[in-house]
Amino acid sequence: MRLTRATLAVAVGALAPALLLSAPSFAAAPAPSTAAAVVAPETGSPYDDMDADDLRVAIARTLADPDSGRRVVQEANELLDDGTVEEMRAWLETGYPLAQAEDDRVAIVRLLADPDSGRRVIQEVHELLDNNIAADIRAWLETGYPLAQAEDDRVAIVRLLADPDSSSALRAAANAVLDDGTPEALRHFLEVGQYEVGS
């Protein structure tokens, strides 16, 4: 019995290094779910599963968007004419944002040449061009520009009130629109309403 135990002890001692090297190390290995989360993060695109027809519909929607400028419209039309599935998918994922960013820059540069652009609009456009961040330009065109234009419109209407040549009817209409205060009302008054007021 002693011999058998001694023999087993020797055998186990001799095999231990081989067993340790060949066996999986459960303590050192991360849990499968953690490893999967680290190694394979989710990087899908909403366009990955679209077929050719769905991709064409997505591109056609960019043409219907009033914010789409010349470059977006040109590239979208070219893809609808003869773009492959891979080209349409790549454009929607990366080409469209680049084209939209270029169109947005053109739009804000045009505001600098617009005689209706006031001091605040011009100041904010210069800041946007200095920073040149596409997401900031897009956000400003959607929300910042109407607010800046409304402030400039208020200034223009107050100047009408201060003009000694303004009639009492024009002053009353100007005060009424300032009381309303909505950006749409201010813009409409400057573009149309002031010219409809009787002298």
C-alpha positions as CSV (number, residue, x, y, z in Angstrom):
1,M,0.0,0.0,0.0
2,R,2.8,2.3,0.9
3,L,4.5,1.7,-2.4
4,T,1.4,2.4,-4.3
5,R,0.8,5.7,-2.5
6,A,4.4,6.7,-3.0
7,T,4.2,5.8,-6.7
8,L,1.0,7.8,-7.1
9,A,2.6,10.8,-5.3
10,V,5.5,10.7,-7.7
11,A,3.2,10.4,-10.7
12,V,1.1,13.3,-9.6
13,G,4.2,15.4,-9.0
14,A,5.5,14.6,-12.4
15,L,2.2,15.3,-14.2
16,A,1.3,18.5,-12.3
17,P,3.2,20.9,-14.5
18,A,1.7,19.4,-17.7
19,L,-1.8,19.4,-16.2
20,L,-1.5,23.1,-15.2
21,L,-0.3,24.1,-18.6
22,S,-3.0,22.3,-20.5
23,A,-5.9,23.0,-18.3
24,P,-7.9,26.2,-18.8
25,S,-7.3,29.0,-16.3
26,F,-10.8,29.8,-15.0
27,A,-9.6,32.3,-12.5
28,A,-7.7,34.4,-15.0
29,A,-10.2,34.3,-17.8
30,P,-12.9,37.0,-17.8
31,A,-16.6,36.0,-17.8
32,P,-17.8,35.3,-21.4
33,S,-20.3,38.1,-21.3
34,T,-17.7,40.6,-20.2
35,A,-15.2,39.5,-22.8
36,A,-17.8,39.7,-25.5
37,A,-18.8,43.2,-24.4
38,V,-15.1,44.4,-24.5
39,V,-14.1,42.6,-27.7
40,A,-17.2,43.1,-29.8
41,P,-18.9,46.4,-29.1
42,E,-22.1,47.1,-31.0
43,T,-21.2,49.1,-34.1
44,G,-24.2,48.5,-36.3
45,S,-25.7,51.1,-38.7
46,P,-29.4,51.6,-39.4
47,Y,-28.6,51.1,-43.1
48,D,-26.8,47.7,-42.7
49,D,-30.0,45.6,-43.1
50,M,-31.7,47.7,-45.8
51,D,-32.1,46.4,-49.3
52,A,-31.7,48.5,-52.4
53,D,-35.3,49.8,-52.4
54,D,-35.1,50.8,-48.7
55,L,-31.8,52.6,-49.4
56,R,-33.4,54.5,-52.3
57,V,-36.3,55.6,-50.1
58,A,-33.8,56.9,-47.5
59,I,-31.9,58.8,-50.1
60,A,-35.2,60.2,-51.6
61,R,-36.1,61.5,-48.2
62,T,-33.0,63.7,-48.2
63,L,-34.2,65.3,-51.4
64,A,-37.5,66.1,-49.7
65,D,-35.7,67.8,-46.8
66,P,-35.8,71.6,-47.2
67,D,-32.4,71.8,-45.5
68,S,-30.8,69.8,-48.3
69,G,-28.5,72.0,-50.3
70,R,-27.0,71.8,-53.7
71,R,-24.3,69.2,-52.9
72,V,-26.7,66.9,-51.1
73,V,-29.2,67.1,-53.9
74,Q,-26.6,66.5,-56.6
75,E,-25.1,63.5,-54.9
76,A,-28.5,62.0,-54.0
77,N,-29.7,62.2,-57.6
78,E,-26.5,60.6,-58.9
79,L,-27.0,57.7,-56.5
80,L,-30.6,57.3,-57.4
81,D,-29.7,57.2,-61.1
82,D,-27.0,54.5,-60.9
83,G,-25.7,53.9,-57.4
84,T,-24.9,50.4,-56.2
85,V,-26.2,49.1,-52.9
86,E,-22.7,49.5,-51.4
87,E,-22.4,53.1,-52.7
88,M,-25.8,54.1,-51.4
89,R,-25.2,52.6,-48.0
90,A,-21.7,54.3,-47.7
91,W,-23.2,57.6,-48.8
92,L,-26.0,57.5,-46.2
93,E,-23.5,56.6,-43.5
94,T,-20.7,59.0,-44.3
95,G,-21.1,60.9,-47.5
96,Y,-24.4,62.5,-46.6
97,P,-23.2,64.1,-43.4
98,L,-20.2,65.5,-45.3
99,A,-22.3,66.9,-48.1
100,Q,-24.8,68.3,-45.6
101,A,-21.9,70.0,-43.7
102,E,-20.7,71.6,-46.9
103,D,-24.2,72.9,-47.7
104,D,-24.6,74.2,-44.2
105,R,-21.3,76.2,-44.5
106,V,-22.5,77.7,-47.8
107,A,-25.8,78.6,-46.1
108,I,-24.2,80.5,-43.3
109,V,-21.7,82.3,-45.6
110,R,-24.7,83.5,-47.7
111,L,-26.2,85.0,-44.5
112,L,-23.1,87.3,-44.4
113,A,-24.0,88.7,-47.8
114,D,-27.8,89.0,-47.0
115,P,-28.7,92.7,-46.4
116,D,-31.4,91.5,-43.9
117,S,-28.8,89.9,-41.6
118,G,-28.3,92.0,-38.5
119,R,-25.5,92.4,-36.1
120,R,-26.2,89.3,-33.9
121,V,-26.6,87.0,-36.9
122,I,-23.4,88.2,-38.5
123,Q,-21.5,87.9,-35.2
124,E,-22.7,84.3,-34.6
125,V,-21.9,83.3,-38.2
126,H,-18.3,84.6,-37.8
127,E,-18.0,82.6,-34.6
128,L,-19.3,79.4,-36.3
129,L,-16.9,79.8,-39.2
130,D,-14.0,80.4,-36.9
131,N,-14.8,77.2,-34.9
132,N,-15.8,75.2,-38.1
133,I,-17.7,72.4,-36.3
134,A,-20.3,70.8,-38.5
135,A,-22.6,69.8,-35.7
136,D,-22.6,73.3,-34.2
137,I,-23.4,74.8,-37.6
138,R,-26.3,72.4,-38.2
139,A,-27.7,73.1,-34.7
140,W,-27.4,76.8,-35.2
141,L,-29.2,76.8,-38.5
142,E,-32.0,74.8,-36.9
143,T,-32.5,76.7,-33.7
144,G,-29.8,79.4,-33.2
145,Y,-30.4,81.3,-36.4
146,P,-34.2,81.9,-35.8
147,L,-33.4,83.3,-32.3
148,A,-30.5,85.5,-33.6
149,Q,-32.7,86.7,-36.5
150,A,-35.6,87.5,-34.1
151,E,-33.3,89.6,-31.9
152,D,-32.1,91.6,-35.0
153,D,-35.7,92.0,-36.1
154,R,-36.6,93.5,-32.7
155,V,-33.8,96.0,-33.1
156,A,-35.0,96.9,-36.6
157,I,-38.5,97.4,-35.4
158,V,-37.4,99.6,-32.5
159,R,-35.5,101.7,-35.0
160,L,-38.7,102.2,-36.9
161,L,-40.3,103.5,-33.7
162,A,-37.5,105.9,-33.2
163,D,-37.7,107.2,-36.8
164,P,-39.3,110.7,-36.8
165,D,-40.7,110.0,-40.3
166,S,-42.7,106.9,-39.1
167,S,-46.4,107.5,-39.0
168,S,-48.6,107.0,-35.9
169,A,-50.2,104.0,-37.6
170,L,-46.8,102.4,-38.3
171,R,-45.7,103.0,-34.7
172,A,-48.9,101.4,-33.4
173,A,-48.4,98.4,-35.6
174,A,-44.8,98.1,-34.6
175,N,-45.7,98.3,-30.9
176,A,-48.3,95.6,-31.4
177,V,-45.9,93.2,-33.1
178,L,-43.3,93.8,-30.4
179,D,-46.0,92.9,-27.8
180,D,-46.6,89.7,-29.8
181,G,-42.9,89.0,-29.8
182,T,-42.8,85.8,-31.8
183,P,-40.0,85.4,-34.3
184,E,-42.5,84.7,-37.1
185,A,-44.5,87.8,-36.3
186,L,-41.4,90.0,-36.2
187,R,-40.1,88.7,-39.5
188,H,-43.5,89.0,-41.2
189,F,-43.9,92.6,-40.0
190,L,-40.5,93.6,-41.5
191,E,-41.0,91.8,-44.7
192,V,-44.7,92.5,-45.3
193,G,-46.6,94.1,-42.5
194,Q,-44.9,97.5,-42.3
195,Y,-45.7,98.1,-46.0
196,E,-49.4,97.3,-45.5
197,V,-49.8,99.9,-42.7
198,G,-51.6,103.1,-43.9
199,S,-49.8,106.4,-43.6
